[in-house]
Amino acid sequence: DKASLFQLSYAFMRRFAFVEVPIPTSVQYKQIIEASFADLRGDHSVPVGGDWDQHLVTAEKLFVALFAQDSGGLAAIDANVGPAIPRTMLRYIIERCSQFNAPPLLSVQELFLEAASTCLFPQYEGRRTEHARIVDAVVGVLPQESQRENESNVSKALSIWTGHKD
């Protein structure tokens, strides 16, 4: 339970070894993301050259920009998360799209932000003071023309977890 993770007594803690597992470097993170998308293409879940294939190319760029860049995204504000989160986001998108059996009904950005709201934003529970920076990082990876229209939706969805009040 995340809420009580560091609330162990010293008597209990001395019975265990604690191993710090750092966030992967941006290069390692990019490799993990690319491998996740390659696995999806490799198992032939996505028809090559179709609408979904193009969607995944765009989604992969969004994932790399948010999670695997030093100069932008979450790493730039020291708010990155482990690679399980983007992998869970990708699985969410796959399930949301019914295993790619139908043409896409939502845009890549809508799917990406929906997955972020479901899988990523809970990781920032109680981080009210970082709310604006996280919103800027998430919105900043979106195409320029859609940033303004998505900013308030991202802020609203994230505020559920951070406790930020407008």
C-alpha beads as a LAMMPS data file, in Angstrom:
LAMMPS data file: protein, C-alpha beads

166 atoms
165 bonds

1 atom types
1 bond types

-500.0 500.0 xlo xhi
-500.0 500.0 ylo yhi
-500.0 500.0 zlo zhi

Masses

1 110.0

Atoms # bond

1 1 1 0.000 0.000 0.000
2 1 1 1.539 3.232 -1.193
3 1 1 0.112 5.234 1.701
4 1 1 1.914 3.192 4.350
5 1 1 5.018 2.208 2.415
6 1 1 7.445 4.085 4.648
7 1 1 5.465 3.740 7.878
8 1 1 7.195 0.628 9.190
9 1 1 8.677 0.532 12.654
10 1 1 12.430 0.261 13.002
11 1 1 12.016 -3.135 14.713
12 1 1 10.191 -4.434 11.671
13 1 1 12.474 -2.734 9.138
14 1 1 15.692 -4.176 10.558
15 1 1 14.485 -7.650 9.603
16 1 1 14.579 -6.810 5.902
17 1 1 17.072 -5.558 3.370
18 1 1 15.832 -2.625 1.317
19 1 1 17.075 -2.373 -2.244
20 1 1 16.715 0.925 -4.087
21 1 1 15.662 0.376 -7.688
22 1 1 16.267 3.589 -9.637
23 1 1 14.265 4.831 -12.580
24 1 1 15.936 3.691 -15.826
25 1 1 18.059 6.213 -17.692
26 1 1 16.389 7.928 -20.632
27 1 1 18.225 5.613 -23.051
28 1 1 17.125 2.508 -21.139
29 1 1 13.604 3.852 -20.806
30 1 1 13.386 4.505 -24.544
31 1 1 14.543 0.935 -25.227
32 1 1 11.888 -0.446 -22.870
33 1 1 9.136 1.580 -24.552
34 1 1 10.306 0.697 -28.054
35 1 1 10.468 -2.993 -27.089
36 1 1 6.905 -2.854 -25.743
37 1 1 5.623 -1.405 -29.004
38 1 1 7.755 -3.832 -31.054
39 1 1 6.240 -6.760 -29.128
40 1 1 2.789 -5.492 -30.006
41 1 1 3.681 -5.321 -33.678
42 1 1 5.631 -8.584 -33.559
43 1 1 2.718 -10.662 -32.334
44 1 1 0.696 -9.426 -35.342
45 1 1 -1.984 -7.872 -33.133
46 1 1 -1.791 -4.761 -35.270
47 1 1 -2.083 -4.952 -39.053
48 1 1 1.004 -3.366 -40.604
49 1 1 0.254 -0.210 -42.568
50 1 1 -3.306 0.150 -41.312
51 1 1 -4.927 2.900 -39.248
52 1 1 -3.843 1.249 -36.014
53 1 1 -0.246 0.984 -37.156
54 1 1 -0.168 4.760 -37.712
55 1 1 -1.845 5.309 -34.349
56 1 1 0.831 3.246 -32.640
57 1 1 3.651 5.180 -34.305
58 1 1 2.156 8.386 -32.906
59 1 1 1.472 6.805 -29.503
60 1 1 5.050 5.535 -29.273
61 1 1 6.333 9.070 -29.861
62 1 1 4.084 10.366 -27.068
63 1 1 5.287 7.657 -24.679
64 1 1 8.951 8.347 -25.452
65 1 1 8.455 12.107 -25.093
66 1 1 6.716 11.789 -21.725
67 1 1 8.800 9.052 -20.106
68 1 1 12.161 8.755 -21.886
69 1 1 13.584 12.221 -22.439
70 1 1 15.911 14.150 -20.176
71 1 1 15.056 17.527 -21.683
72 1 1 11.284 17.276 -21.407
73 1 1 8.500 15.185 -20.029
74 1 1 8.394 13.838 -16.509
75 1 1 12.140 13.329 -16.062
76 1 1 12.773 17.048 -16.523
77 1 1 10.670 17.806 -13.438
78 1 1 11.910 14.825 -11.414
79 1 1 8.480 13.193 -11.537
80 1 1 9.182 10.145 -13.673
81 1 1 7.785 6.763 -12.728
82 1 1 9.001 3.237 -13.327
83 1 1 8.480 1.491 -16.660
84 1 1 5.566 -0.588 -15.399
85 1 1 3.330 2.479 -15.652
86 1 1 3.767 3.161 -19.398
87 1 1 3.528 -0.575 -20.070
88 1 1 0.249 -0.631 -18.138
89 1 1 -0.913 2.408 -20.105
90 1 1 -0.177 0.565 -23.354
91 1 1 -2.075 -2.509 -22.155
92 1 1 -4.971 -0.234 -21.214
93 1 1 -4.999 1.239 -24.716
94 1 1 -4.933 -2.248 -26.246
95 1 1 -7.869 -3.395 -24.137
96 1 1 -9.739 -0.145 -24.705
97 1 1 -9.431 -0.646 -28.441
98 1 1 -10.811 -4.195 -28.354
99 1 1 -7.567 -5.742 -29.520
100 1 1 -7.543 -3.539 -32.640
101 1 1 -10.408 -5.370 -34.349
102 1 1 -12.230 -2.191 -35.327
103 1 1 -11.178 1.141 -36.796
104 1 1 -10.036 3.668 -34.177
105 1 1 -12.893 5.633 -32.644
106 1 1 -10.704 7.882 -30.489
107 1 1 -7.667 9.885 -31.456
108 1 1 -4.241 8.810 -30.249
109 1 1 -4.152 11.790 -27.908
110 1 1 -7.525 10.881 -26.408
111 1 1 -6.408 7.294 -25.823
112 1 1 -3.066 8.445 -24.404
113 1 1 -4.659 10.937 -21.999
114 1 1 -7.326 8.459 -20.953
115 1 1 -4.612 5.894 -20.175
116 1 1 -2.608 8.544 -18.302
117 1 1 -5.658 9.457 -16.221
118 1 1 -6.231 5.826 -15.351
119 1 1 -2.676 4.544 -14.859
120 1 1 -0.268 7.459 -14.410
121 1 1 -2.098 10.160 -12.479
122 1 1 -2.746 7.995 -9.376
123 1 1 1.050 7.879 -8.920
124 1 1 0.966 11.570 -8.002
125 1 1 -1.468 11.234 -5.118
126 1 1 -0.999 14.054 -2.625
127 1 1 1.602 15.922 -4.696
128 1 1 -0.390 19.158 -4.768
129 1 1 2.634 21.453 -5.006
130 1 1 3.812 19.692 -8.165
131 1 1 0.433 19.726 -9.894
132 1 1 1.122 22.545 -12.379
133 1 1 4.510 21.136 -13.357
134 1 1 3.067 17.673 -13.980
135 1 1 0.249 19.146 -16.080
136 1 1 2.802 21.123 -18.094
137 1 1 4.930 18.004 -18.632
138 1 1 1.990 15.880 -19.823
139 1 1 0.443 18.575 -21.994
140 1 1 3.878 19.557 -23.311
141 1 1 4.336 16.248 -25.143
142 1 1 1.117 16.718 -27.101
143 1 1 1.131 18.412 -30.501
144 1 1 1.238 22.206 -30.174
145 1 1 -2.205 22.718 -31.689
146 1 1 -3.942 20.521 -29.077
147 1 1 -2.103 21.614 -25.942
148 1 1 -4.392 24.467 -24.951
149 1 1 -7.588 22.453 -25.456
150 1 1 -6.266 19.533 -23.365
151 1 1 -4.691 21.524 -20.545
152 1 1 -7.826 22.002 -18.439
153 1 1 -8.920 18.353 -18.896
154 1 1 -5.494 17.091 -17.825
155 1 1 -5.459 19.461 -14.854
156 1 1 -8.943 18.390 -13.788
157 1 1 -8.138 14.660 -14.052
158 1 1 -4.824 15.056 -12.231
159 1 1 -6.343 17.210 -9.461
160 1 1 -8.377 14.216 -8.310
161 1 1 -5.088 12.683 -7.214
162 1 1 -2.935 15.668 -6.313
163 1 1 -5.651 17.462 -4.380
164 1 1 -5.022 20.664 -6.339
165 1 1 -7.830 23.211 -6.220
166 1 1 -8.288 25.794 -8.968

Bonds

1 1 1 2
2 1 2 3
3 1 3 4
4 1 4 5
5 1 5 6
6 1 6 7
7 1 7 8
8 1 8 9
9 1 9 10
10 1 10 11
11 1 11 12
12 1 12 13
13 1 13 14
14 1 14 15
15 1 15 16
16 1 16 17
17 1 17 18
18 1 18 19
19 1 19 20
20 1 20 21
21 1 21 22
22 1 22 23
23 1 23 24
24 1 24 25
25 1 25 26
26 1 26 27
27 1 27 28
28 1 28 29
29 1 29 30
30 1 30 31
31 1 31 32
32 1 32 33
33 1 33 34
34 1 34 35
35 1 35 36
36 1 36 37
37 1 37 38
38 1 38 39
39 1 39 40
40 1 40 41
41 1 41 42
42 1 42 43
43 1 43 44
44 1 44 45
45 1 45 46
46 1 46 47
47 1 47 48
48 1 48 49
49 1 49 50
50 1 50 51
51 1 51 52
52 1 52 53
53 1 53 54
54 1 54 55
55 1 55 56
56 1 56 57
57 1 57 58
58 1 58 59
59 1 59 60
60 1 60 61
61 1 61 62
62 1 62 63
63 1 63 64
64 1 64 65
65 1 65 66
66 1 66 67
67 1 67 68
68 1 68 69
69 1 69 70
70 1 70 71
71 1 71 72
72 1 72 73
73 1 73 74
74 1 74 75
75 1 75 76
76 1 76 77
77 1 77 78
78 1 78 79
79 1 79 80
80 1 80 81
81 1 81 82
82 1 82 83
83 1 83 84
84 1 84 85
85 1 85 86
86 1 86 87
87 1 87 88
88 1 88 89
89 1 89 90
90 1 90 91
91 1 91 92
92 1 92 93
93 1 93 94
94 1 94 95
95 1 95 96
96 1 96 97
97 1 97 98
98 1 98 99
99 1 99 100
100 1 100 101
101 1 101 102
102 1 102 103
103 1 103 104
104 1 104 105
105 1 105 106
106 1 106 107
107 1 107 108
108 1 108 109
109 1 109 110
110 1 110 111
111 1 111 112
112 1 112 113
113 1 113 114
114 1 114 115
115 1 115 116
116 1 116 117
117 1 117 118
118 1 118 119
119 1 119 120
120 1 120 121
121 1 121 122
122 1 122 123
123 1 123 124
124 1 124 125
125 1 125 126
126 1 126 127
127 1 127 128
128 1 128 129
129 1 129 130
130 1 130 131
131 1 131 132
132 1 132 133
133 1 133 134
134 1 134 135
135 1 135 136
136 1 136 137
137 1 137 138
138 1 138 139
139 1 139 140
140 1 140 141
141 1 141 142
142 1 142 143
143 1 143 144
144 1 144 145
145 1 145 146
146 1 146 147
147 1 147 148
148 1 148 149
149 1 149 150
150 1 150 151
151 1 151 152
152 1 152 153
153 1 153 154
154 1 154 155
155 1 155 156
156 1 156 157
157 1 157 158
158 1 158 159
159 1 159 160
160 1 160 161
161 1 161 162
162 1 162 163
163 1 163 164
164 1 164 165
165 1 165 166
